[in-house]
Amino acid sequence: MNAAAFPLAAREAETKSGTVVQIGEAAVGGTEVVLVAGPCSVESPEQLRAAARAARAAGATILRGGAFKPRTSPYSFQGLGEEGLALLRAVGDETGLPVVTEALEPAQVPLVAAYADAIQIGSRNMHVTPLLRAVAAAGLPVLLKRGMSATLEEFLLAAETILLAGNERVVLCERGIRTFDSYTRNCLDVGGIAALKQLTHLPVVADPSHATGRRELVVATALASVAAGADGLMVEAHPDPASARSDADQQLSPEELVDLAERMRKVARAIGRS
């Protein structure tokens, strides 16, 4: 891979060990492995408040949640829209957690930016250049998810688009890629995480929830991601996963989230991180 193709994102662009992106009080890319947790979608004030409190209790420092949901089926729950954004902001403020949520199109970016502390670009939209430029212009940190069929070079070129537009606060998210196997939702590219840590100075987090699509595999793949060098984990957690209106099979319960956090700390310490 030719690093000259993405000069701003390349590891050589930074003389220090790597870029640290600040999202609220959370420093992504530093010594601490960051936990981002929350429900797949915002469903109600009660659900979000319970999820956020559970995330905070487990040690998460960033709250995730979808207000706009780009579902494969148009008949599936599409999110609460601006009502969901307002709930995220209110509950984030209540619990002291900064909020990351997705924007689906350029026109939506100012609305999302008015409520969120960081803007997510989902897997489906990694290649949408106008959206990448719009989030860059918003000035907030950007959590960029790898496209489900994107190579590492394509992933880094999407990040380069944001950097070139003047926003240096980019966090990469490995969320699994599509393969021929159907047992898991996607295939978590653990080797890709290790490679990204060599190729770029940008922080890298892993999303084992979307990578596996199976609750029973989330913890094991999360720990493998930390061991491979991930700067953080982004996991879906719901106060009652069975009743979730989207992605019920991959969301952790509050008890499972605590277990993940405890085991994550042990792996982080084993590799010299906190």
C-alpha positions as CSV (number, residue, x, y, z in Angstrom):
1,M,0.0,0.0,0.0
2,N,1.3,3.4,-1.0
3,A,1.1,5.8,1.9
4,A,1.6,8.7,-0.5
5,A,-2.0,8.2,-1.5
6,F,-3.2,9.4,1.9
7,P,-0.4,11.8,3.1
8,L,-2.5,13.5,5.8
9,A,-3.7,10.2,7.4
10,A,-0.4,8.4,7.0
11,R,1.6,7.5,10.1
12,E,4.5,9.5,8.7
13,A,2.4,12.7,8.9
14,E,2.8,12.7,12.6
15,T,6.1,12.7,14.4
16,K,4.4,11.8,17.8
17,S,3.1,8.4,18.7
18,G,-0.4,9.2,17.3
19,T,-3.3,11.6,17.3
20,V,-5.5,11.9,20.3
21,V,-9.1,12.9,19.6
22,Q,-10.9,14.5,22.4
23,I,-14.7,13.8,22.7
24,G,-16.0,15.5,25.8
25,E,-13.7,14.3,28.6
26,A,-12.8,11.1,26.7
27,A,-9.4,11.0,25.0
28,V,-9.5,8.5,22.1
29,G,-6.0,7.4,21.0
30,G,-4.3,8.0,24.3
31,T,-3.1,5.3,26.8
32,E,-6.6,4.5,27.9
33,V,-8.8,2.2,25.9
34,V,-12.1,4.0,25.7
35,L,-15.5,2.3,26.0
36,V,-18.4,3.8,23.9
37,A,-21.7,2.2,24.7
38,G,-25.4,2.6,24.3
39,P,-28.4,1.3,22.4
40,C,-28.6,0.7,18.7
41,S,-31.4,3.2,18.5
42,V,-33.1,5.7,20.8
43,E,-36.5,4.3,21.5
44,S,-37.8,6.3,24.5
45,P,-36.6,8.5,27.4
46,E,-36.9,5.6,29.8
47,Q,-34.9,3.2,27.6
48,L,-32.2,5.7,26.8
49,R,-31.8,6.8,30.4
50,A,-31.5,3.2,31.7
51,A,-29.0,2.4,28.9
52,A,-26.9,5.5,29.6
53,R,-26.8,4.9,33.4
54,A,-25.7,1.3,32.8
55,A,-23.0,2.4,30.3
56,R,-21.7,4.9,32.8
57,A,-21.8,2.4,35.7
58,A,-19.7,-0.1,33.5
59,G,-17.1,2.6,32.8
60,A,-18.1,3.9,29.4
61,T,-17.0,7.5,28.8
62,I,-19.0,8.1,25.6
63,L,-22.7,7.4,24.9
64,R,-23.8,6.1,21.5
65,G,-27.3,5.9,20.1
66,G,-29.1,6.2,16.8
67,A,-31.6,8.9,16.1
68,F,-31.6,8.3,12.4
69,K,-31.4,4.7,11.4
70,P,-30.4,3.6,7.9
71,R,-32.1,0.2,7.9
72,T,-31.8,-2.3,5.1
73,S,-35.6,-2.7,5.0
74,P,-37.7,0.5,4.6
75,Y,-40.3,-1.2,6.9
76,S,-38.0,-1.5,9.9
77,F,-37.8,1.1,12.6
78,Q,-36.1,4.2,11.2
79,G,-35.4,6.1,14.5
80,L,-37.1,9.0,16.2
81,G,-35.2,11.7,14.3
82,E,-34.8,15.0,16.0
83,E,-36.8,13.8,19.0
84,G,-34.1,11.1,19.4
85,L,-31.3,13.7,19.1
86,A,-32.9,15.9,21.8
87,L,-33.2,12.8,24.1
88,L,-29.5,11.9,23.5
89,R,-28.5,15.5,24.4
90,A,-30.6,15.6,27.5
91,V,-29.6,12.1,28.8
92,G,-25.9,12.8,27.9
93,D,-26.0,15.9,30.0
94,E,-27.7,14.1,32.9
95,T,-25.1,11.4,33.0
96,G,-22.1,13.5,32.0
97,L,-21.4,11.5,28.9
98,P,-20.6,13.1,25.5
99,V,-22.8,11.8,22.7
100,V,-22.0,10.3,19.3
101,T,-24.7,9.7,16.7
102,E,-25.0,9.3,13.0
103,A,-25.8,11.7,10.2
104,L,-27.1,10.2,7.0
105,E,-26.9,13.0,4.5
106,P,-25.2,16.4,4.1
107,A,-28.4,18.4,4.8
108,Q,-28.8,16.6,8.1
109,V,-25.3,17.5,9.4
110,P,-26.1,20.9,11.0
111,L,-29.1,19.4,12.8
112,V,-27.0,16.5,14.2
113,A,-24.2,18.9,15.1
114,A,-26.5,21.0,17.1
115,Y,-27.1,18.1,19.5
116,A,-24.1,15.8,19.3
117,D,-20.5,16.0,20.6
118,A,-19.3,13.8,17.7
119,I,-20.8,12.7,14.4
120,Q,-20.7,9.2,13.1
121,I,-20.5,8.3,9.4
122,G,-22.0,4.8,9.0
123,S,-20.6,1.9,6.9
124,R,-23.1,2.5,4.1
125,N,-22.0,6.1,3.7
126,M,-18.2,5.8,4.0
127,H,-17.9,6.5,0.2
128,V,-20.3,9.5,0.1
129,T,-17.9,12.4,-0.5
130,P,-20.4,15.2,0.0
131,L,-21.3,13.8,3.4
132,L,-17.6,13.5,4.4
133,R,-17.0,17.1,3.4
134,A,-20.2,18.3,5.3
135,V,-19.1,16.6,8.6
136,A,-15.6,18.0,8.1
137,A,-17.1,21.5,7.9
138,A,-19.2,21.0,11.0
139,G,-15.9,21.0,13.0
140,L,-16.9,18.3,15.5
141,P,-15.0,15.0,15.9
142,V,-15.9,12.4,13.3
143,L,-16.3,8.7,13.9
144,L,-15.8,7.1,10.5
145,K,-16.9,3.5,10.1
146,R,-15.3,1.3,7.5
147,G,-17.5,0.4,4.6
148,M,-18.7,-3.2,4.6
149,S,-16.7,-4.0,1.4
150,A,-14.0,-1.4,1.7
151,T,-10.3,-2.1,1.6
152,L,-8.0,-0.5,4.2
153,E,-6.7,1.9,1.5
154,E,-10.3,3.0,0.6
155,F,-11.0,3.5,4.3
156,L,-8.0,5.7,4.8
157,L,-8.8,7.7,1.6
158,A,-12.3,8.4,3.1
159,A,-10.5,9.7,6.2
160,E,-8.2,11.7,4.0
161,T,-11.2,13.5,2.5
162,I,-12.2,14.7,5.9
163,L,-8.7,15.7,6.9
164,L,-8.2,17.5,3.6
165,A,-11.3,19.5,4.2
166,G,-9.7,20.8,7.4
167,N,-11.1,18.6,10.2
168,E,-8.2,16.7,11.9
169,R,-10.4,15.1,14.6
170,V,-11.1,11.7,12.9
171,V,-11.5,8.4,14.6
172,L,-11.6,5.3,12.5
173,C,-14.0,2.4,13.4
174,E,-13.5,-1.2,12.2
175,R,-17.0,-2.7,12.2
176,G,-16.5,-5.9,10.2
177,I,-16.4,-6.5,6.5
178,R,-18.7,-8.7,4.3
179,T,-17.4,-12.2,3.5
180,F,-18.8,-15.4,2.1
181,D,-19.7,-16.7,5.6
182,S,-23.1,-16.1,7.0
183,Y,-22.7,-17.4,10.6
184,T,-21.7,-13.9,11.8
185,R,-23.2,-10.7,10.5
186,N,-19.8,-9.6,9.2
187,C,-16.2,-10.6,9.7
188,L,-14.2,-8.5,12.2
189,D,-10.9,-7.7,10.6
190,V,-8.6,-7.9,13.7
191,G,-5.6,-8.0,11.4
192,G,-6.9,-4.8,9.8
193,I,-6.9,-3.1,13.2
194,A,-3.3,-4.0,13.7
195,A,-2.4,-2.8,10.2
196,L,-4.2,0.5,10.7
197,K,-2.2,1.2,13.8
198,Q,0.9,0.9,11.6
199,L,-0.5,2.8,8.6
200,T,-2.1,5.8,10.3
201,H,-1.7,8.2,13.2
202,L,-5.4,8.4,13.6
203,P,-7.1,6.5,16.5
204,V,-8.8,3.3,15.8
205,V,-11.8,1.8,17.6
206,A,-13.6,-1.5,17.0
207,D,-17.4,-2.3,16.8
208,P,-17.7,-6.0,17.7
209,S,-21.5,-5.6,17.8
210,H,-22.0,-5.0,14.1
211,A,-19.0,-7.2,13.3
212,T,-20.6,-10.3,14.7
213,G,-24.3,-9.6,15.0
214,R,-24.4,-12.2,17.8
215,R,-24.4,-11.2,21.5
216,E,-22.5,-14.3,22.6
217,L,-19.5,-13.3,20.4
218,V,-19.3,-9.7,21.2
219,V,-17.1,-10.0,24.3
220,A,-14.5,-12.4,22.8
221,T,-14.1,-10.3,19.6
222,A,-14.0,-7.1,21.7
223,L,-11.1,-8.4,23.7
224,A,-9.3,-9.6,20.5
225,S,-9.6,-6.0,19.2
226,V,-8.1,-4.5,22.3
227,A,-5.2,-7.0,22.1
228,A,-4.7,-6.1,18.4
229,G,-4.2,-2.4,19.4
230,A,-7.7,-0.8,19.2
231,D,-7.9,2.5,21.1
232,G,-11.5,1.8,22.1
233,L,-14.6,-0.3,21.7
234,M,-18.0,0.8,20.5
235,V,-20.6,-1.7,21.7
236,E,-24.4,-1.7,21.6
237,A,-26.1,-2.2,25.0
238,H,-29.8,-2.1,25.9
239,P,-31.5,-2.4,29.3
240,D,-33.7,-5.2,27.8
241,P,-32.1,-6.5,24.6
242,A,-35.0,-8.8,23.8
243,S,-37.3,-5.9,23.4
244,A,-35.0,-3.7,21.3
245,R,-36.6,-2.3,18.2
246,S,-33.4,-2.8,16.1
247,D,-30.5,-5.2,16.2
248,A,-31.8,-7.1,19.3
249,D,-29.5,-10.1,18.7
250,Q,-26.3,-8.1,19.1
251,Q,-27.0,-5.8,22.0
252,L,-25.5,-6.6,25.5
253,S,-27.5,-6.5,28.7
254,P,-26.2,-4.2,31.5
255,E,-24.7,-7.2,33.3
256,E,-22.9,-8.3,30.1
257,L,-21.6,-4.8,29.6
258,V,-20.1,-4.8,33.1
259,D,-18.5,-8.2,32.3
260,L,-17.0,-6.9,29.1
261,A,-15.6,-3.8,30.8
262,E,-14.0,-5.8,33.6
263,R,-12.3,-8.2,31.1
264,M,-11.4,-5.3,28.8
265,R,-9.4,-3.7,31.6
266,K,-7.4,-6.9,32.2
267,V,-6.5,-7.2,28.5
268,A,-5.6,-3.5,28.4
269,R,-3.3,-3.8,31.4
270,A,-1.7,-6.9,29.9
271,I,-0.6,-4.9,26.8
272,G,0.6,-1.9,28.8
273,R,-2.6,0.3,28.5
274,S,-5.2,1.4,31.0
